[in-house]
Amino acid sequence: MSSPDLHNAPFAALDLSSDSEHSTPQSDNEPLSRRERKAQFRLNKHRTDAYAAFLRSENLQSTAHLFDPRPRKTLCIINLGFGAAGCSTSSRLEQVFSAFAGFERVVLKHNKPFSFARFRSGDEAKVAYDAVHEKPCSAFGGKLLFIEFLTHVQFARLADHEPQSSQVLDESRGLFYVPDFITESEERLIMQNIRDDEEHELRAMQNNERSDKWFKIQDRFVKHYGHSFDYHTKHVGDASLAASLELPAWICPYIERIRTVVPSYTCQPDQLTIQRYPPGSGIAFHTDSHTAFTDTLVIVSLGTPVQMDFRKPGASCFTTVDLQPRSLVLMTGEARYGWEHAIRIRRSDLIDGTVRKRCERWSLTLRTISQSLMCSCSYSALCDSNDAMVRDLRSRRQTKNHT
């Protein structure tokens, strides 16, 4: 392997005349003192050594296109790792970042010289970046930490990198697609049941009783049964936000049918989400919370067809499934935990060279609430098991169970 190309790294311009963001500002009329020059030399040397170690560990020649100059949710701490350079631990690294608003979790990979800190938003991560980047860190004996922003995909590639070869998403990896899971008459009956629920909602509101609840999330509309879902915390929400604490009776026959078409399905779902997608709406790439729900989730499509995209960010894999009306998609195992799914926001899909206009689509998503709030998967960039909020939920549940 040839030596890494440090000139393409973000610290490339290391001469003191550089005006890059990593250089110490200097006035033309105020030259650096001898002490300041020595401090600048040490900073540049530490930076050079840190990025060179990072490049060697990942067998990279350059960091070009790896880091993002814009604030992102994930921070990469270049020179602090677990079982390697830096000799950090999760608890020590959390001491540094947990004091900042929006902190979610840290991720360390064995024998890697770098680590990660994840925040709710890029703006919140930027506050931590400004406070810690290239500044002495007391939690690590005054060590200077070098930090970069990572997109979600680059985070996954660094944290959960897998070979791209033979990464096909099919039943062997936990994705089941069943066309014509329900009949046209059953589809009409389900839509009528949804409308009946709407009429009940209007009557309940007039009588000041508990009513069904629709929420607008971006451009789509959602309603939850059994348990609600909080789109801010990405976890189980307050019970009062659910339309009902029980699943509607009309869904039960279809749950039994799932066991017939996918015999490995043994779940007893206790959460239903109904979603209405107006033309042009969609949903961003995501995995359903690993700790809020158990191993399997099911989606039944109603109305009109739409393309659903799947990607495995740790392996740069991508595939598309054309969801036909009345079809069923079941995700379990790797497809559930290691792949993200999305519906692109657009008004048409291109099918075999033909443009297909999108119309209104509905979906029914069935899930089972996790009682353990734990996940032991290997997809650290996608898993929320170590999130501060989730650990707090587990702690409160344990305390409640012991009282």
WOVEN-V820921 format. One line per field, one symbol per residue. ss: DSSP state (~ for helix, > for strand, _ for the rest). psi: psi as a letter, one per 30 degrees, with the letter a starting at -180 (. if undefined). A space follows every 50 residues. Layout:
ss = ???
psi = ???
This chain:
ss = _____~~~_________________________~~~~~~~~~~~~~~~~~ ~~~~~~~__________>_____>>>>____>_______~~~~~~~~___ __>>>>>>_>_>__>>>>>__~~~~~~~~~~~>__>>~~~__>>>_>>>> _~~~~~~~~___________~~~_>>>>_____~~~~~~~~~~~~~~~~~ ~~~~~~________>>>__>>>>>>___>>____>>__~~~__>____~~ ~~~~~~~~~~~_________>>>>>>>_____>>>>______>___>>>> >>___>>>>>>>____>>>>>>>____>>>>_~~~~~__>>>>____>>> >__>>>>___>>>>>>>_>__________________~~~~~~~~~~~~~ ~__
psi = klkkjffflfgeiflffkglfflkkkkffilkleeeeeeeeeeeeeeeee eeeeeeeghlflgkgelkflklfkkjjehjakgbkehlleeeeeeefffk kfkellkkkkgkglakkkleleeeeeeeeefekhkkjefhhgkkkkklkk leeeeeeeehklkfkgikjaefggjkkjlhelleeeeeeeeeeeeeeeee eeeeeeghlkllkkkkjcglklkkkdklkjfefhlkakfffkelflkkef feefeeeefefiffjglikgkkkkkkjlkflaklklkkkffelafkkkkk klclllkkkkkjefghkklkkjjlkglkkkklbeeeefkllljkjlflkj jhfkkjkkakklkkkklkkkffhlkglgifffkgfgkeeeeeeeeeeeee fg.
